[in-house]
Amino acid sequence: MAIKKVFVIGAGTMGNGIAQVSAQAGYDVMMSDIKDEFVQKGMAAIEKSLDRLVKKETIKESDKSAILARIKTTTDNKDAKDADMVIEAAPEILELKKNIFKQLDDICKPDAILATNTSSLPIGEIAASTKNPKRVIGIHFMNPVPVMKGVEVIPGRQTAADVLEASKEYIRKIGKEPCEARDYAGFIVSRLVDALMNEAFWCVMDGNKPEEVDKAIKLCLNHPMGPLELCDLAGADVVMHGLETMYEEFGERLMPAPLLKNMVRSGDLGRKTGRGFYDYTQK
Ligand SMILES: NC(=O)c1ccc[n+]([C@@H]2O[C@H](COP(=O)([O-])OP(=O)(O)OC[C@H]3O[C@@H](n4cnc5c(N)ncnc54)[C@H](O)[C@@H]3O)[C@@H](O)[C@H]2O)c1
């Protein structure tokens, strides 16, 4: 299963990063979005990111031009017809992703791999929207894509063994390391980080100060960021949505702590509203 042409759906935060790292590794890339202005915005983000690499002397100016020349753009997903691998990075809406995969199933070559970058939606359900679920897989990049070394790879129940192997090979070729996860809500990364954050909310409810909880996790466990700072950064509403999905899948073990619900109801969502576990109005 030789992969040469990678088609990336969505030129947003994740899509443009995926297009960039794929082109950097030598793949012929095509990046799509629904409007040309979104595609151009994605290309501008890639250029800016490559400029940083040139400045740091990680790549040369001539490498930058060669990488950019390997990325083509389109607003028509039918251009995925000769791709060897499609990586979908459209918004996290199950019905939207199922529709895109249904279309891709008709557009793409029969042996093309169809991957989704979903953070938490069921791979099996996305795969079931196609006639050939064997070629559907989850490839979950972390943000920011060019920086983060780990990539979760999630086979669905039907995913073929050679599709899993070819996906791992692609991940290694772009200089990253595949972490194989099972197809349950949140896979490994989102599930564990949500569990850590939820337990941190309970710690605060037990009377621990947020700054002490974050300090303990940073200094005693060597995490770069505390779980409450992370919640403020992601947004309490986003964290709550993730935990509710986990609760549906795993029951009581991952029931959102009452403090989180209280904060969401009060609009204390974190950085984006200026108040969360910390006050951002003065910063
Ligand atoms: N942002 C993150 O930190 C992060 C991390 C890991 C995974 N993810 C996942 O990656 C996916 C994309 O997230 P994002 O943050 O890049 O979103 P985003 O909103 O920045 O970008 C999504 C892009 O997809 C485009 N799009 C929508 N429908 C399309 C279609 N039919 N064809 C082509 N393009 C289409 C949108 O116009 C938009 O530009 C989601 O599933 C998300 O859960 C996000």
The ligand as an SDF file (V2000), in Angstrom:
LIG
                    3D

 44 48  0  0  0  0  0  0  0  0999 V2000
   -8.1700   22.1320   17.2310 N   0  0  0  0  0  0  0  0  0  0  0  0
   -7.6490   21.1540   17.9700 C   0  0  0  0  0  0  0  0  0  0  0  0
   -6.9500   21.4010   18.9770 O   0  0  0  0  0  0  0  0  0  0  0  0
   -7.8610   19.7110   17.5850 C   0  0  0  0  0  0  0  0  0  0  0  0
   -6.9760   18.7350   18.0740 C   0  0  0  0  0  0  0  0  0  0  0  0
   -7.1350   17.4030   17.6560 C   0  0  0  0  0  0  0  0  0  0  0  0
   -8.1890   17.0680   16.7930 C   0  0  0  0  0  0  0  0  0  0  0  0
   -9.0550   18.0420   16.3610 N   0  0  0  0  0  0  0  0  0  0  0  0
  -10.1270   17.6320   15.4400 C   0  0  0  0  0  0  0  0  0  0  0  0
   -9.7640   18.0030   14.1200 O   0  0  0  0  0  0  0  0  0  0  0  0
  -10.9340   18.3240   13.3560 C   0  0  0  0  0  0  0  0  0  0  0  0
  -10.7830   19.7220   12.7820 C   0  0  0  0  0  0  0  0  0  0  0  0
  -10.6090   20.6300   13.8460 O   0  0  0  0  0  0  0  0  0  0  0  0
  -10.0300   22.1100   13.6100 P   0  0  0  0  0  0  0  0  0  0  0  0
   -9.7510   22.6610   14.9610 O   0  0  0  0  0  0  0  0  0  0  0  0
   -8.9660   22.0720   12.5760 O   0  0  0  0  0  0  0  0  0  0  0  0
  -11.3280   22.8300   12.9960 O   0  0  0  0  0  0  0  0  0  0  0  0
  -11.3990   24.2020   12.1840 P   0  0  0  0  0  0  0  0  0  0  0  0
  -12.7680   24.7220   12.4100 O   0  0  0  0  0  0  0  0  0  0  0  0
  -10.2140   25.0650   12.4770 O   0  0  0  0  0  0  0  0  0  0  0  0
  -11.2630   23.7300   10.6430 O   0  0  0  0  0  0  0  0  0  0  0  0
  -12.2190   22.9280    9.9960 C   0  0  0  0  0  0  0  0  0  0  0  0
  -12.2610   23.3420    8.5270 C   0  0  0  0  0  0  0  0  0  0  0  0
  -13.0120   22.3760    7.7870 O   0  0  0  0  0  0  0  0  0  0  0  0
  -13.7210   23.0680    6.7730 C   0  0  0  0  0  0  0  0  0  0  0  0
  -14.7920   22.2110    6.2320 N   0  0  0  0  0  0  0  0  0  0  0  0
  -16.0390   22.0140    6.6860 C   0  0  0  0  0  0  0  0  0  0  0  0
  -16.7090   21.1660    5.8830 N   0  0  0  0  0  0  0  0  0  0  0  0
  -15.8500   20.7980    4.8770 C   0  0  0  0  0  0  0  0  0  0  0  0
  -15.9510   19.9690    3.7240 C   0  0  0  0  0  0  0  0  0  0  0  0
  -17.0800   19.3030    3.4270 N   0  0  0  0  0  0  0  0  0  0  0  0
  -14.8740   19.8560    2.9000 N   0  0  0  0  0  0  0  0  0  0  0  0
  -13.7330   20.5260    3.1780 C   0  0  0  0  0  0  0  0  0  0  0  0
  -13.5770   21.3400    4.2560 N   0  0  0  0  0  0  0  0  0  0  0  0
  -14.6220   21.4730    5.0840 C   0  0  0  0  0  0  0  0  0  0  0  0
  -14.1980   24.3350    7.4830 C   0  0  0  0  0  0  0  0  0  0  0  0
  -14.5780   25.3500    6.5710 O   0  0  0  0  0  0  0  0  0  0  0  0
  -12.9600   24.6970    8.3160 C   0  0  0  0  0  0  0  0  0  0  0  0
  -12.1000   25.5870    7.6240 O   0  0  0  0  0  0  0  0  0  0  0  0
  -12.1160   18.1380   14.3120 C   0  0  0  0  0  0  0  0  0  0  0  0
  -12.6350   16.8570   14.1430 O   0  0  0  0  0  0  0  0  0  0  0  0
  -11.4780   18.2940   15.6800 C   0  0  0  0  0  0  0  0  0  0  0  0
  -12.1730   17.6510   16.7110 O   0  0  0  0  0  0  0  0  0  0  0  0
   -8.9130   19.3550   16.7130 C   0  0  0  0  0  0  0  0  0  0  0  0
  1  2  1  0
  2  3  2  0
  2  4  1  0
  4  5  1  0
  4 44  2  0
  5  6  2  0
  6  7  1  0
  7  8  2  0
  8  9  1  0
  8 44  1  0
  9 10  1  0
  9 42  1  0
 10 11  1  0
 11 12  1  0
 11 40  1  0
 12 13  1  0
 13 14  1  0
 14 15  2  0
 14 16  1  0
 14 17  1  0
 17 18  1  0
 18 19  2  0
 18 20  1  0
 18 21  1  0
 21 22  1  0
 22 23  1  0
 23 24  1  0
 23 38  1  0
 24 25  1  0
 25 26  1  0
 25 36  1  0
 26 27  1  0
 26 35  1  0
 27 28  2  0
 28 29  1  0
 29 30  1  0
 29 35  2  0
 30 31  1  0
 30 32  2  0
 32 33  1  0
 33 34  2  0
 34 35  1  0
 36 37  1  0
 36 38  1  0
 38 39  1  0
 40 41  1  0
 40 42  1  0
 42 43  1  0
M  CHG  2   8   1  16  -1
M  END
$$$$
